[in-house]
Amino acid sequence: MYLKKIALSSLLLFSAAAVCAQKTPYARILTHSHNDYVQKIPFWGAYTSKMNAIEADVFLSDGELFVAHEKEEIVPGKTLKSVYLEPLYQQFKRNGNQPYADEDRSLTLVIDIKADYSQVIPALIAQLEGYKDMIDPAQQKKPVKIVLSGEQPPAAKYKDYPEYLSFDGRPGIAYTPEQLKRVAMISDDLKNYSDWNGKGNPPVRDTLKLQKVVQDAHKLNKPFRFWGTQDSYNTWLELENLGVDWIGSDHPELLSKFYKERPKTEFVNTKKYEVYVPSYKSDGKNTRVKNVILIIGDGMGLAQIQAAHTANFGSLNLAGIKHKGFSLTKSANSGNTDSAAGGTALSSGEKTNNNYVGMDSLGRAIPSIPDELYGLGVRSAVISSGDITDATPASFYAHQPERNWSDKIAADFPSSHVDILIGPNRKSFLENSDKNLMTKIKQKGYEYLPELSELSTAKPGKKLVLLADSATRPVLKGRGEMLKNSLEHSIRLLSGNKPGFFIMAEGAQVDYGGHDNSLPYLVTELLDLDQAIGAALRFADQDGETLVVITADHETGGLSLLAAEQAKGRVVGHFSTNDHTNIMVPVFAYGPHSNEFTGMYQNKEVFHKIMKLMSAPSKKAK
């Protein structure tokens, strides 16, 4: 299900940043556009990417400072002044005498002297005289800092140059306190310490050397930079782990994007919850299945589960389940299913077209599990932590060709065989175009409850629990245990039914986090879902005749994990899309006949397996 109020994402970004604020190794990172002059668009690409440093190699030729990597590569007109100093000065003035419009963003121009520093530096100073109101700390509160790198004068000569010039220091030099004041950073070639290619971790013996040189710089209260590093997400994360402060890249746009998105792609948990340890007494036994609890993590794939497992310091209720399989999710008309077709396959055992809710691929209404089980006296509940008229929950009670027809989906509810419906979106019911909808619902014997708390004292019977939208706000915004509580209330109300019960509980907002490419959003929703899973497992053990099945309608986001530290509850991810993927999703089963859910099969088979075990007349698999 897709997040209908997408404006929420900006609020979530703030909340995510707050969640991660305690441990953010990236917060100190300064970004550096390495060899910027070789970019297709020098200066501007790095500047618009808001790099903290832009590096230009310079040669002195015929009295002019040119930017080039080799002297033979000098191009007429491509000078330090025209490519860097002039456009930078214009931007500085346009921003009200600061490097960026964002006043908290610093900028350093690193001038790498390729040869003849004794001639280059005087020529540079002469040129910089025209920009002193941009670079001189004595004139500006937020100047552009000038740092000289490459071939440099001995530290003893630093005092001979204007104070607005700083220098790129090197490890192992015994700087005096006065000289150290002129050192902007300590830098060195990575190859002096390791042949690490940026993949995986550096060898342990090299890691110790790399950490030491960084720590030595920090003892001098100076930031550290390696050059000669690979350009990849993994490299940047490993450099962070080493304590490096400046990270350089030949792809400033990519590096900028990586750090700009970090509040949404990194999650650090601060509190572990204890998981339920199953007894396994009925697990996999060839005994009666009286009740089924189907839990759907919308958009939940293996990477999402791994992220949550890491975030809870290496434990999940889900991890205690022994019987696992894989579900293939393609729809009838697309390789990538949506929640409507995916939900319908799970609820009705039919592959259908995307957007179709409770209908086959020809647009004909098909019965869902609650409908099929009703004749056997089995009673059903449908729960969602998202919009109760959205595609996945709707597929268990409605029949419409368009998943977005919330009004018509709600109007289908009185004709369904769902006894308990819990979720938000009152408007679609209370302000439905069918003005008599609530009257029809009450005539069908439903009690309307506007608050979840009212279920705690409610007597068994049909319930329509329409929650305020705020009651199902994201976990990051303080939703609480709505999903777990809804499941426990439904179990209590239905467990007295002798023929048994069926409950579908959906963790809708795992999907929302995937669509928003927000790892904090996604992980906190999956951890919430997992606690509902713990409640289901606990009841299954107490009851002995309850089968718990956990799966997803599809994977959302194409999530991959870049870093996972169980000891810290920290995970860093990367999303390849903001949409659904065709990646198969896991199926977990616990209780009697749970072993029948192992293997790899089409998603519609989940329906057929459930129907077979509950002894209902099942449609033939197609």
C-alpha positions in Angstrom: 0.0 0.0 0.0 1.3 3.4 -0.9 1.4 6.3 1.5 -1.4 8.5 0.5 -0.3 11.6 2.4 3.2 11.8 1.0 3.8 15.1 2.8 4.3 13.0 5.9 7.8 12.1 4.6 9.3 15.5 5.6 8.1 15.0 9.2 9.5 11.5 9.2 12.8 12.7 8.0 13.0 15.0 11.1 11.9 12.2 13.4 14.4 9.8 11.8 17.2 12.2 12.3 16.2 12.5 16.0 16.2 8.8 16.4 19.7 8.5 15.0 21.1 11.5 16.7 22.8 9.6 19.5 25.1 7.7 17.2 25.8 9.3 13.8 29.4 8.7 12.7 28.6 10.6 9.5 27.8 13.8 11.4 31.4 14.9 11.5 32.2 14.0 7.9 33.4 16.7 5.5 33.0 16.0 1.8 35.8 16.7 -0.7 35.6 16.9 -4.5 38.9 15.3 -5.5 40.6 16.5 -8.7 37.6 18.7 -9.3 39.1 20.4 -12.4 38.7 17.1 -14.4 35.0 17.1 -14.0 32.8 17.7 -17.0 31.6 20.8 -15.3 34.4 21.9 -12.9 33.5 23.9 -9.8 29.7 24.0 -10.5 29.1 20.3 -10.0 30.9 20.3 -6.7 29.4 23.6 -5.6 25.8 22.7 -6.3 26.5 19.4 -4.5 27.6 21.5 -1.5 31.0 19.9 -1.1 32.9 21.1 1.9 36.1 21.2 -0.1 36.9 21.6 -3.8 40.4 20.6 -5.0 42.2 22.1 -7.9 45.7 21.1 -9.0 47.7 24.1 -10.3 50.7 24.8 -12.5 52.4 28.1 -13.1 53.0 28.8 -16.8 53.9 32.1 -18.4 52.9 33.9 -15.2 49.4 32.4 -15.0 48.0 29.7 -12.7 46.4 26.9 -14.7 44.4 24.0 -13.4 45.5 20.6 -14.8 46.8 17.2 -13.6 49.8 17.2 -15.8 51.6 20.2 -17.3 51.0 18.8 -20.8 47.3 18.9 -20.1 47.1 22.7 -19.7 44.3 24.2 -21.7 44.3 27.9 -22.6 41.8 29.8 -20.5 41.4 27.1 -17.9 42.9 29.1 -15.1 42.4 29.0 -11.3 40.9 32.5 -11.5 38.4 31.8 -14.3 37.3 28.3 -13.2 37.3 28.7 -9.4 38.1 32.1 -7.9 35.7 34.2 -10.0 32.6 32.0 -9.8 33.2 31.3 -6.2 33.5 35.0 -5.4 30.3 35.8 -7.2 28.5 33.1 -5.2 30.1 34.3 -2.0 28.7 37.8 -2.5 25.4 36.6 -3.7 25.0 34.6 -0.5 25.7 37.6 1.7 29.4 37.0 2.3 29.3 33.3 3.0 30.2 30.3 0.9 26.7 28.8 0.7 23.2 30.1 1.2 23.1 27.5 4.0 25.1 29.5 6.5 26.2 26.4 8.4 28.0 24.9 5.4 31.7 25.5 5.2 33.8 25.6 2.0 37.6 25.0 1.6 39.4 25.6 -1.7 42.3 23.1 -1.7 45.0 24.2 -4.1 47.3 21.3 -4.9 50.7 22.7 -6.1 52.1 20.3 -8.6 55.6 21.8 -8.9 57.7 24.8 -8.0 56.0 26.0 -4.8 58.5 28.7 -4.3 57.3 30.4 -7.5 53.6 29.3 -7.4 52.9 30.6 -3.9 53.9 34.2 -4.6 51.9 34.2 -7.8 48.9 32.7 -5.9 49.2 35.3 -3.2 49.3 38.1 -5.7 46.1 36.7 -7.3 44.4 36.1 -4.0 44.9 39.8 -3.0 41.8 40.6 -5.1 39.7 38.2 -3.1 40.8 38.9 0.4 37.3 40.0 1.4 36.3 36.4 0.7 39.2 34.4 2.2 40.6 36.5 5.0 39.2 35.5 8.5 40.1 39.0 9.6 37.6 40.4 7.2 34.8 37.8 7.2 33.2 35.6 9.8 32.6 32.8 7.4 35.4 33.0 4.8 36.2 30.5 2.1 39.3 28.7 3.5 42.4 28.4 1.3 44.5 25.3 2.0 47.7 24.5 0.1 48.5 20.9 -0.7 50.8 19.0 -3.0 54.3 20.4 -3.1 54.6 22.6 0.0 57.2 24.7 1.8 58.8 23.3 5.0 56.7 23.9 8.1 59.3 26.3 9.3 58.4 28.6 6.5 54.6 28.7 7.2 55.1 31.9 9.1 56.4 33.6 6.0 53.0 33.5 4.3 49.8 35.4 4.9 47.7 34.0 7.7 44.7 33.3 5.4 46.8 30.5 3.9 46.6 27.1 5.7 48.5 23.9 4.8 47.7 20.3 4.3 49.8 18.5 6.8 51.4 15.1 6.7 51.8 12.3 9.3 55.1 12.0 11.2 56.1 15.7 11.0 56.9 17.1 14.4 55.1 20.4 14.1 55.6 23.1 16.7 52.5 24.6 18.3 52.8 27.7 16.1 53.2 25.6 12.9 50.3 23.4 13.9 48.0 26.4 14.0 48.6 26.8 10.2 47.8 23.1 9.5 44.2 22.7 8.3 44.2 18.9 8.2 46.5 15.9 8.1 46.4 13.8 4.8 48.2 10.8 3.3 48.0 8.3 0.5 46.0 5.2 1.5 48.5 3.1 -0.4 51.1 3.9 2.2 49.2 1.7 4.6 47.1 -0.8 2.7 46.3 -2.3 -0.7 42.6 -2.4 0.3 40.4 -2.0 -2.8 37.4 -0.6 -1.0 35.5 -3.9 -1.0 34.7 -5.4 2.4 36.9 -4.5 5.2 40.6 -3.7 5.1 42.8 -6.6 6.4 43.1 -6.5 10.2 46.8 -5.8 10.1 46.1 -2.8 7.8 43.2 -1.6 9.8 45.4 -1.2 12.9 47.8 1.0 10.8 45.0 3.0 9.3 43.4 3.6 12.7 46.7 4.7 14.2 47.5 7.3 11.6 44.0 8.8 12.0 44.2 8.7 15.8 47.6 10.4 15.7 46.1 13.3 13.8 43.2 13.5 16.2 45.7 13.7 19.1 46.8 16.9 17.5 43.2 18.0 17.2 43.4 17.9 13.4 41.0 16.2 11.0 42.3 13.4 8.8 42.0 12.6 5.1 43.2 9.7 2.9 43.6 10.2 -0.8 43.7 7.4 -3.3 40.5 5.8 -2.0 37.9 4.0 -4.1 34.6 5.6 -4.9 31.8 3.4 -3.4 29.3 3.4 -0.5 31.2 0.7 1.2 34.5 2.6 1.0 32.9 5.7 2.6 31.4 3.7 5.4 34.7 1.9 6.1 36.5 5.2 6.2 33.9 6.5 8.7 34.6 3.4 10.8 38.3 4.2 10.7 37.5 7.7 12.1 38.4 9.6 8.9 37.0 13.1 8.9 37.4 14.2 5.2 36.1 11.8 2.5 37.0 12.6 -1.1 35.3 11.5 -4.3 35.6 12.0 -8.0 31.8 11.9 -8.0 30.7 14.8 -5.8 27.0 14.5 -6.8 27.0 10.9 -5.6 28.9 11.6 -2.4 26.6 14.5 -1.6 23.5 12.4 -2.2 24.9 9.7 0.0 25.3 12.0 3.0 22.3 14.1 2.3 20.2 10.9 2.5 21.9 9.4 5.5 19.2 10.5 8.0 16.8 8.3 6.0 19.2 5.4 5.2 20.7 4.9 8.6 19.0 3.7 11.8 20.4 3.2 15.2 18.2 1.6 17.8 18.5 2.7 21.5 16.3 0.1 23.2 16.0 -3.7 22.7 12.8 -5.6 23.4 12.8 -9.2 24.5 11.4 -11.8 22.1 9.1 -14.6 22.9 10.7 -18.1 22.9 8.3 -20.6 21.3 7.7 -24.0 22.9 7.4 -25.8 19.6 4.9 -28.3 21.1 2.5 -28.1 18.2 4.9 -26.8 15.6 4.9 -29.0 12.5 2.6 -31.6 14.1 0.0 -33.4 11.9 -2.8 -32.2 14.1 -6.0 -30.1 13.7 -5.7 -26.5 12.5 -8.7 -24.7 14.1 -7.4 -21.1 13.8 -5.2 -19.3 11.4 -3.5 -15.9 12.0 -2.1 -14.5 8.8 0.3 -11.7 9.3 1.3 -9.6 6.3 4.2 -7.3 6.4 3.4 -5.1 3.4 6.5 -4.5 1.4 8.6 -6.8 3.7 11.5 -8.6 2.1 14.6 -10.4 3.5 16.6 -7.2 3.6 13.9 -5.5 5.7 13.9 -8.4 8.1 17.7 -8.5 8.3 17.6 -4.7 9.0 15.1 -5.2 11.9 17.0 -8.2 13.2 20.2 -6.1 13.4 18.4 -3.1 14.9 17.0 -5.3 17.7 20.6 -6.3 18.5 20.3 -9.7 16.8 16.9 -10.9 17.8 13.3 -11.1 16.5 10.2 -13.0 17.3 10.3 -13.9 13.6 13.7 -15.5 14.0 12.4 -18.2 16.3 10.2 -19.7 13.5 11.7 -22.9 12.1 9.6 -23.5 9.0 10.2 -21.0 6.1 9.5 -20.8 2.4 9.5 -18.3 -0.4 6.6 -16.8 -2.3 6.8 -15.6 -5.9 4.8 -12.4 -6.2 4.2 -11.6 -9.9 0.7 -10.5 -10.8 -1.4 -11.6 -13.8 -0.4 -8.6 -15.9 2.9 -7.6 -14.5 6.2 -9.0 -13.2 6.0 -6.5 -10.3 2.8 -6.9 -8.4 1.1 -4.1 -6.5 -0.6 -4.6 -3.1 -4.0 -5.1 -4.8 -3.0 -8.1 -6.9 -0.6 -9.3 -4.2 -3.3 -9.0 -1.5 -5.9 -10.7 -3.7 -3.6 -13.6 -4.4 -3.2 -14.2 -0.6 -6.8 -13.6 0.2 -8.5 -15.4 -2.7 -6.0 -17.7 -4.3 -6.1 -16.1 -7.7 -3.5 -14.2 -9.7 -5.1 -11.0 -10.9 -4.2 -7.7 -12.5 -2.6 -4.8 -10.6 -5.2 -2.4 -9.1 -7.8 -5.2 -8.9 -9.1 -5.8 -5.4 -10.9 -9.1 -4.7 -11.4 -9.7 -8.4 -9.9 -12.2 -10.9 -8.0 -11.0 -14.0 -11.3 -10.8 -16.0 -12.9 -8.4 -13.4 -15.1 -10.9 -11.7 -15.6 -10.9 -7.9 -14.0 -13.8 -6.2 -14.6 -15.0 -2.6 -11.9 -14.4 0.0 -10.8 -16.5 2.9 -13.4 -15.0 5.3 -16.1 -15.7 2.7 -14.9 -19.3 2.1 -14.7 -20.1 5.8 -18.0 -18.5 6.8 -20.1 -21.5 5.9 -18.1 -23.6 8.3 -18.8 -21.3 11.1 -15.3 -19.8 11.2 -15.3 -16.1 12.1 -12.8 -13.6 10.8 -11.1 -10.3 11.6 -9.1 -8.0 9.3 -6.7 -5.5 10.9 -4.4 -2.9 9.4 -2.0 -0.3 10.8 -2.7 1.7 7.6 -5.8 2.8 5.7 -8.3 0.0 6.2 -9.7 0.6 2.7 -6.3 0.3 1.1 -5.5 -2.6 -1.2 -4.2 -5.3 1.1 -6.9 -5.3 3.8 -9.6 -4.4 1.1 -8.8 -7.6 -0.8 -10.2 -9.6 2.2 -13.7 -7.9 2.1 -14.2 -5.9 -1.1 -14.4 -6.4 -4.8 -13.4 -3.5 -7.0 -11.4 -3.0 -10.2 -9.6 0.1 -8.8 -7.7 0.0 -5.5 -8.1 3.7 -5.1 -11.9 3.7 -5.0 -12.0 3.9 -1.2 -15.6 5.0 -1.2 -16.8 1.9 -3.1 -14.4 -0.4 -1.2 -16.0 0.8 2.1 -19.5 0.3 0.6 -18.6 -3.3 -0.1 -18.0 -4.1 3.6 -21.6 -4.9 4.6 -21.7 -7.7 2.0 -18.5 -9.3 3.4 -18.2 -12.0 6.0 -15.6 -10.2 8.0 -16.7 -10.1 11.7 -14.2 -7.6 13.0 -12.6 -4.8 10.9 -10.0 -2.5 12.6 -8.1 0.4 11.0 -8.2 4.0 10.1 -10.0 6.0 7.5 -13.4 6.9 9.1 -14.2 9.3 6.3 -14.7 6.6 3.7 -17.4 5.0 5.9 -18.9 7.9 7.8 -19.0 10.3 4.8 -19.6 7.6 2.1 -21.6 8.6 -1.0 -24.0 5.9 0.1 -25.5 7.9 2.9 -27.1 4.8 4.3 -23.8 2.8 4.6 -23.5 3.0 8.4 -27.2 2.1 8.7 -26.6 -0.9 6.6 -23.6 -1.9 8.6 -25.5 -1.6 11.9 -28.4 -3.6 10.4 -25.9 -6.4 9.7 -25.2 -6.5 13.4 -22.0 -4.5 13.6 -21.2 -2.4 16.6 -19.3 0.7 15.6 -16.4 1.7 17.9 -14.3 4.8 17.3 -11.6 3.9 19.8 -9.4 0.8 20.1 -9.6 1.0 23.8 -13.3 0.2 23.7 -12.4 -3.3 22.5 -10.8 -4.2 25.8 -14.3 -4.4 27.5 -16.3 -5.3 24.4 -18.3 -8.6 24.3 -17.9 -11.0 21.4 -19.8 -10.0 18.2 -19.4 -8.1 15.0 -17.2 -5.0 15.4 -16.3 -2.1 13.1 -13.5 -0.2 14.7 -12.7 2.9 12.7 -9.8 4.7 14.2 -8.8 8.3 13.9 -5.9 8.7 11.4 -3.7 9.9 14.2 -4.1 6.5 16.0 -2.2 4.9 13.2 0.5 7.5 12.7 3.9 6.0 12.2 5.7 4.4 15.1 8.3 7.2 14.8 5.5 9.7 15.6 4.3 7.8 18.6 1.6 5.3 17.4 2.3 2.8 20.1 1.3 -0.9 20.0 -1.9 -0.4 18.0 -1.3 -3.5 15.8 -0.3 -5.8 18.6 -3.3 -4.6 20.8 -5.7 -5.0 17.9 -4.5 -8.6 17.3 -4.8 -9.5 21.0 -8.3 -7.9 21.2 -9.4 -9.8 18.1 -8.0 -13.1 19.4 -9.9 -12.6 22.7 -13.2 -11.8 20.9 -13.0 -14.7 18.5 -11.3 -17.5 20.4 -14.6 -18.6 22.0 -15.9 -19.5 18.6 -15.9 -23.3 18.6 -15.4 -23.8 14.8 -12.4 -21.5 14.9 -11.3 -18.1 13.6 -9.2 -16.5 10.9 -7.4 -13.2 11.5 -5.4 -11.2 8.9 -3.2 -8.5 10.5 -1.3 -6.2 8.2 1.8 -4.1 9.1 1.0 -1.6 6.4 3.6 1.0 7.0 6.6 -1.2 6.4 5.6 -0.6 2.8 5.3 3.2 3.4 8.9 3.3 4.7 10.0 1.5 1.6 8.2 3.8 -0.7 9.7 6.8 1.2 13.2 5.2 1.1 13.4 5.8 4.8 15.2 3.1 6.7 14.2 4.4 10.2 10.6 4.5 9.1 10.7 1.0 7.6 12.7 -0.6 10.5 10.6 0.8 13.3 7.4 -0.4 11.5 8.9 -3.9 11.1 9.9 -4.0 14.7 6.3 -3.1 15.6 5.1 -5.9 13.3 7.4 -8.3 15.0 6.0 -7.6 18.4 2.5 -8.5 17.0 4.1 -11.7 15.7 5.3 -12.4 19.2 1.7 -12.1 20.5 0.5 -14.5 17.8 3.2 -17.1 18.6 2.4 -16.9 22.3 -1.3 -17.5 21.7 -0.5 -20.4 19.2 1.5 -22.1 22.0 -1.3 -21.6 24.5 -4.0 -22.8 22.1 -2.2 -25.7 20.4 -4.5 -25.6 17.4 -3.5 -22.3 15.9 -1.4 -21.9 12.8 0.5 -18.6 12.4 1.6 -17.6 8.8 3.7 -14.5 8.2 4.5 -13.3 4.7 4.5 -10.2 2.5 2.5 -9.2 -0.6 5.7 -7.9 -2.2 9.0 -6.3 -1.5 9.2 -2.5 -1.6 12.3 -0.3 -2.2 14.9 -2.8 -3.5 16.6 -2.5 -0.2 20.3 -3.6 0.2 22.2 -3.3 3.5 25.6 -1.6 3.5 26.4 -1.9 7.1 24.9 -4.0 9.9 26.2 -3.9 13.5 24.2 -6.0 15.9 26.1 -4.9 18.9 25.1 -1.3 18.3 21.7 -1.9 16.8 22.9 0.0 13.8 22.1 -0.5 10.2 22.8 1.5 7.0 20.9 0.7 3.8 20.5 1.8 0.2 17.3 1.7 -1.9 17.3 1.0 -5.6 13.8 2.2 -6.2 10.8 3.9 -4.5 8.5 1.3 -5.9 7.7 -2.5 -5.6 10.2 -5.1 -6.9 9.8 -8.6 -8.2 12.0 -10.1 -5.5 10.4 -13.2 -3.9 9.3 -12.7 -0.3 9.6 -15.1 2.7 6.9 -17.2 4.2 7.2 -18.1 7.9 4.8 -20.7 9.5 4.4 -21.8 13.1 2.0 -24.4 14.6 0.3 -27.5 13.2 1.2 -28.3 9.6 3.7 -25.4 9.5 6.1 -27.7 7.6 3.7 -27.5 4.6 4.7 -23.9 4.0 8.3 -24.7 3.2 9.7 -24.6 -0.4 9.2 -22.0 -3.2 5.8 -21.4 -4.7 3.4 -18.8 -6.1 1.8 -16.4 -3.6 -1.7 -17.7 -4.4 -0.6 -21.0 -2.8 -0.6 -19.5 0.6 -4.4 -19.2 0.3 -4.8 -22.8 -0.9 -2.6 -24.2 1.9 -4.7 -22.3 4.5 -8.0 -23.4 3.0 -6.9 -27.1 2.8 -5.8 -27.1 6.4 -9.0 -25.5 7.7 -11.0 -28.1 5.7 -12.9 -25.6 3.7 -13.9 -26.2 0.0 -10.9 -24.7 -1.8 -10.8 -23.6 -5.4 -8.5 -25.5 -7.6 -5.1 -24.0 -7.9 -4.6 -22.4 -11.3 
